[in-house]
Amino acid sequence: GSGPLDLGLEPPRKKPSARDDKDDTHTLKEAMRLTVSSRPWSEEDDRKLAALVARHGPKGQEPLEKAMKRSWGAIRSRIQALQTKGAIPRPGDAAAAAAASTAAGGAGGRPSVVKGGGGGKARKAAERPSLPGDAQLRRTEGGLVALEATAVDAKLWAGAAAAGWTVVEMYAGGSKSGNWKYISPAGVPCKSRSVAIELGGDAAQAAAAAGREKKAAEKRAQGQPEKGPSLTKSRAKELVGRLVEVYWDGEDVWYKAEVLRFDEASRAHTLRYTADGYECEEKLSDSSWRGPLPRPTARTAAKRSREG
């Protein structure tokens, strides 16, 4: 015949597996209903968050993300939920601010007392805590701490404030840890003083150099040694394993020390002083130091070992 041979048997088929029985596909409506599970908030997390908000404010994104180790969206949603419950005060709520301050003190912070009843003065005190007793500080309209004109000049260079430069803390509470941003007259924020000086142009660089020379001259007149050479990150790492000399102003003596380690986060070196083996951390960028000292030759090292 001309057609396929029909023997009355079914053709072989692939055996279904248990995996084929499970259908993990979804319709569009089902997919839209799917949610991503996240780590639940515990009571301890809520207390910690309340303490952080009391310290940095509800908009302190950077310190809150760093401390809570969660996304900013999750933190912001939780703050709103706790504000609804009254665990975190809303702006202008003096009574809740006092309760949150007390809770923050129990979680490791320092409790603060809001004096007065529910009047406007109490609300203002709750929203914007008073500044430390420093005439060189002020508050911006957003509630951040900023430097007055004389402090801006001292921080940057003479005439910076008159040129329109401002110095504001990076986030609420950042001034306590020395985290400042330098804002140009055009509104460009700079994260470091060196970047601000470079952006300021020739006049700023000349004024900054004159300021450094003035400070150095004052130290020389007082008989104090100047700060050591400036340290970039690469140069700071190169000092590890080398010998330097550090000036101790309390004893008016230069001491030799071996550089053991460098911590990039704190920008501090771990030193071991050769005189007595004392180890400590030193920020050489803020100290009077000199070096690195020349490496000893093989002959000198052998002589020292024999003498030892």
C-alpha positions as CSV (number, residue, x, y, z in Angstrom):
1,G,0.0,0.0,0.0
2,S,0.9,3.6,-0.2
3,G,0.0,4.7,3.4
4,P,1.7,4.2,6.9
5,L,1.6,0.7,8.3
6,D,-1.2,0.4,10.9
7,L,-0.4,-2.4,13.4
8,G,-3.1,-1.3,15.9
9,L,-0.6,0.0,18.5
10,E,-0.3,3.4,20.1
11,P,2.9,5.3,19.4
12,P,5.4,5.7,22.3
13,R,4.8,8.8,24.5
14,K,7.0,10.7,26.9
15,K,6.2,9.7,30.5
16,P,5.0,12.7,32.6
17,S,7.2,13.7,35.5
18,A,6.2,15.0,38.9
19,R,7.7,18.3,37.9
20,D,5.4,18.6,34.9
21,D,2.4,18.3,37.2
22,K,3.2,21.5,39.0
23,D,2.2,24.6,37.0
24,D,4.1,27.6,38.3
25,T,2.8,30.0,35.7
26,H,0.5,32.9,36.6
27,T,-2.1,34.9,34.9
28,L,-1.5,38.7,34.7
29,K,-4.0,39.3,37.5
30,E,-2.4,36.7,39.7
31,A,1.1,38.2,39.0
32,M,-0.1,41.6,40.0
33,R,-1.4,40.2,43.3
34,L,2.0,38.7,44.2
35,T,4.0,40.5,46.9
36,V,7.6,40.3,48.0
37,S,8.0,39.3,51.6
38,S,10.3,41.5,53.7
39,R,11.8,41.1,57.2
40,P,9.1,41.8,59.7
41,W,9.5,44.7,62.2
42,S,10.0,43.6,65.8
43,E,9.3,45.7,69.0
44,E,13.0,46.1,69.4
45,D,13.3,47.4,65.8
46,D,10.5,49.9,66.5
47,R,12.2,51.2,69.7
48,K,15.5,51.5,67.9
49,L,13.8,53.4,65.0
50,A,12.0,55.7,67.4
51,A,15.3,56.6,69.2
52,L,17.0,57.2,65.8
53,V,14.2,59.5,64.6
54,A,14.4,61.4,67.9
55,R,18.1,62.0,67.3
56,H,18.3,62.5,63.5
57,G,14.7,63.4,62.6
58,P,12.3,61.5,60.3
59,K,14.2,62.7,57.1
60,G,17.7,61.6,58.2
61,Q,17.9,59.0,55.4
62,E,21.6,58.3,55.5
63,P,22.0,57.6,59.3
64,L,18.7,55.7,59.5
65,E,19.5,53.4,56.6
66,K,23.0,52.8,58.0
67,A,21.7,51.9,61.5
68,M,18.5,50.0,60.6
69,K,20.1,48.2,57.5
70,R,16.8,48.5,55.6
71,S,15.8,50.3,52.5
72,W,14.6,54.0,52.8
73,G,11.2,53.0,51.5
74,A,10.7,50.5,54.2
75,I,12.0,52.8,56.9
76,R,9.8,55.7,55.7
77,S,6.7,53.5,55.7
78,R,7.4,52.2,59.2
79,I,7.9,55.8,60.5
80,Q,4.5,56.7,59.1
81,A,2.9,53.7,60.7
82,L,4.5,54.5,64.1
83,Q,3.4,58.1,63.8
84,T,-0.1,56.9,63.3
85,K,0.2,54.8,66.5
86,G,1.7,57.8,68.3
87,A,5.0,56.0,69.0
88,I,6.9,58.6,66.9
89,P,5.8,62.2,67.1
90,R,4.5,64.1,64.0
91,P,5.9,67.5,63.4
92,G,4.3,69.9,65.9
93,D,3.2,67.3,68.4
94,A,4.9,68.4,71.6
95,A,3.4,65.7,73.9
96,A,4.4,62.8,71.6
97,A,7.9,64.4,71.2
98,A,8.4,64.2,74.9
99,A,7.2,60.6,75.0
100,A,9.5,59.7,72.1
101,S,12.5,61.5,73.8
102,T,11.9,59.4,76.9
103,A,11.7,56.2,74.8
104,A,14.9,57.2,73.1
105,G,16.6,57.6,76.4
106,G,15.5,54.0,77.4
107,A,17.0,52.7,74.1
108,G,20.4,54.3,74.8
109,G,19.8,57.9,73.9
110,R,19.7,60.9,76.2
111,P,16.1,61.9,77.3
112,S,15.1,65.5,76.8
113,V,12.2,67.3,78.6
114,V,9.9,69.6,76.7
115,K,8.8,72.3,79.1
116,G,5.4,74.0,79.0
117,G,2.0,72.8,77.9
118,G,0.7,72.3,74.4
119,G,1.4,75.9,73.3
120,G,3.3,77.2,70.4
121,K,6.6,77.6,72.3
122,A,6.5,73.9,73.3
123,R,5.8,72.8,69.7
124,K,8.7,74.9,68.4
125,A,11.1,73.5,71.0
126,A,10.0,70.0,70.0
127,E,10.5,70.6,66.3
128,R,13.8,72.4,66.6
129,P,15.9,71.7,69.6
130,S,18.1,74.6,70.9
131,L,21.6,74.9,69.6
132,P,24.7,74.4,71.8
133,G,26.0,77.5,73.4
134,D,28.0,78.6,70.4
135,A,27.5,82.0,68.8
136,Q,29.0,80.7,65.5
137,L,26.1,78.4,64.8
138,R,22.7,79.0,63.4
139,R,19.7,77.1,62.0
140,T,18.6,77.0,58.4
141,E,14.9,77.1,57.4
142,G,15.0,73.4,57.0
143,G,16.2,73.0,60.6
144,L,19.8,72.0,59.8
145,V,22.8,73.5,61.7
146,A,24.9,76.0,59.7
147,L,27.9,78.1,60.5
148,E,27.9,81.9,60.8
149,A,30.0,84.1,58.6
150,T,33.1,84.2,60.8
151,A,33.0,80.4,61.2
152,V,32.6,79.9,57.5
153,D,35.7,82.0,56.8
154,A,37.6,80.0,59.5
155,K,36.4,76.7,57.9
156,L,37.2,77.7,54.3
157,W,39.2,80.8,53.7
158,A,39.0,84.5,54.5
159,G,36.2,86.2,52.5
160,A,34.3,82.9,51.7
161,A,31.2,84.0,53.5
162,A,31.2,87.4,51.8
163,A,31.5,85.7,48.4
164,G,28.3,83.7,49.2
165,W,29.7,80.4,50.5
166,T,27.8,78.6,53.3
167,V,28.6,75.6,55.4
168,V,25.7,73.3,56.5
169,E,25.7,69.9,58.2
170,M,25.1,67.1,55.7
171,Y,22.1,65.7,57.7
172,A,20.3,66.4,60.9
173,G,22.9,65.8,63.7
174,G,25.8,65.6,61.3
175,S,27.5,68.6,62.9
176,K,28.1,66.6,66.0
177,S,30.4,64.2,64.1
178,G,31.9,66.9,61.9
179,N,30.0,66.0,58.7
180,W,29.6,69.3,56.8
181,K,28.9,70.2,53.2
182,Y,30.2,73.4,51.6
183,I,27.7,75.1,49.4
184,S,28.9,77.5,46.7
185,P,27.2,80.8,45.8
186,A,25.6,79.0,42.8
187,G,24.2,76.3,45.2
188,V,26.6,73.6,44.3
189,P,27.3,71.3,47.3
190,C,30.9,70.1,47.9
191,K,31.6,67.2,50.2
192,S,35.1,68.3,51.2
193,R,37.0,71.5,51.8
194,S,39.5,70.7,49.1
195,V,36.8,70.4,46.5
196,A,35.3,73.7,47.6
197,I,38.7,75.5,47.4
198,E,39.2,74.1,43.9
199,L,35.7,75.2,42.9
200,G,36.3,78.6,44.3
201,G,39.0,79.3,41.7
202,D,42.4,81.1,42.0
203,A,41.2,83.7,44.6
204,A,40.0,80.9,46.9
205,Q,43.1,78.9,46.5
206,A,45.3,81.9,47.2
207,A,43.3,82.9,50.3
208,A,43.4,79.3,51.6
209,A,47.2,79.1,51.1
210,A,47.6,82.4,52.9
211,G,45.5,81.1,55.8
212,R,47.7,78.0,56.1
213,E,50.8,80.0,56.1
214,K,49.4,82.3,58.8
215,K,48.6,79.4,61.0
216,A,52.1,77.9,60.4
217,A,53.7,81.2,61.3
218,E,51.7,81.4,64.5
219,K,52.9,77.9,65.5
220,R,56.5,78.7,64.7
221,A,56.2,81.8,66.8
222,Q,54.9,79.7,69.7
223,G,57.7,77.2,69.2
224,Q,55.2,74.4,68.1
225,P,56.0,72.2,65.2
226,E,53.8,72.3,62.2
227,K,51.5,69.5,61.1
228,G,53.0,66.8,59.0
229,P,52.7,66.5,55.3
230,S,49.3,66.0,53.8
231,L,48.2,62.4,53.4
232,T,46.3,61.0,50.5
233,K,44.8,57.5,50.8
234,S,47.5,55.9,48.8
235,R,50.3,57.7,50.7
236,A,48.7,56.8,54.0
237,K,48.8,53.1,53.0
238,E,52.4,53.4,51.9
239,L,53.4,54.3,55.5
240,V,52.4,50.8,56.8
241,G,55.6,49.0,57.8
242,R,57.6,52.2,58.0
243,L,59.0,54.3,60.8
244,V,57.8,57.8,61.5
245,E,58.4,60.4,64.3
246,V,55.4,61.9,66.2
247,Y,55.6,65.1,68.3
248,W,54.1,64.9,71.8
249,D,53.4,68.5,72.7
250,G,52.8,67.6,76.4
251,E,56.5,66.4,76.7
252,D,57.9,68.5,73.9
253,V,59.6,65.4,72.5
254,W,59.7,63.6,69.1
255,Y,59.1,59.8,69.4
256,K,59.8,57.2,66.8
257,A,57.0,54.7,66.0
258,E,56.4,51.9,63.6
259,V,53.2,52.1,61.5
260,L,51.4,48.8,61.9
261,R,48.0,49.4,60.2
262,F,45.9,52.0,58.4
263,D,42.1,52.1,58.8
264,E,40.5,53.6,55.7
265,A,37.2,54.2,57.5
266,S,38.6,56.3,60.4
267,R,41.7,57.5,58.5
268,A,43.8,56.6,61.5
269,H,47.1,54.7,61.7
270,T,48.0,52.2,64.4
271,L,51.4,53.0,65.8
272,R,53.8,51.1,68.0
273,Y,56.4,53.3,69.7
274,T,59.9,51.9,69.6
275,A,60.9,53.3,73.0
276,D,58.5,51.2,75.1
277,G,56.3,49.2,72.7
278,Y,53.2,51.3,73.4
279,E,50.5,50.9,70.7
280,C,47.8,53.4,69.9
281,E,45.8,54.9,67.1
282,E,46.9,58.3,65.7
283,K,45.3,60.4,63.0
284,L,48.6,61.6,61.5
285,S,46.6,64.0,59.3
286,D,45.8,65.9,62.5
287,S,49.1,65.5,64.2
288,S,52.6,66.9,64.0
289,W,54.7,64.1,62.5
290,R,57.6,63.6,60.0
291,G,58.7,60.8,57.9
292,P,58.8,58.1,56.8
293,L,62.3,57.7,58.1
294,P,64.9,56.0,55.8
295,R,64.8,52.2,55.9
296,P,67.9,50.8,57.8
297,T,70.5,49.2,55.7
298,A,71.5,45.5,56.2
299,R,74.7,46.6,58.0
300,T,72.8,48.9,60.4
301,A,70.2,46.3,61.1
302,A,72.9,43.7,61.9
303,K,74.7,46.1,64.2
304,R,71.5,46.9,66.1
305,S,70.8,43.2,66.5
306,R,74.2,42.6,67.9
307,E,73.8,45.6,70.3
308,G,70.4,44.3,71.4
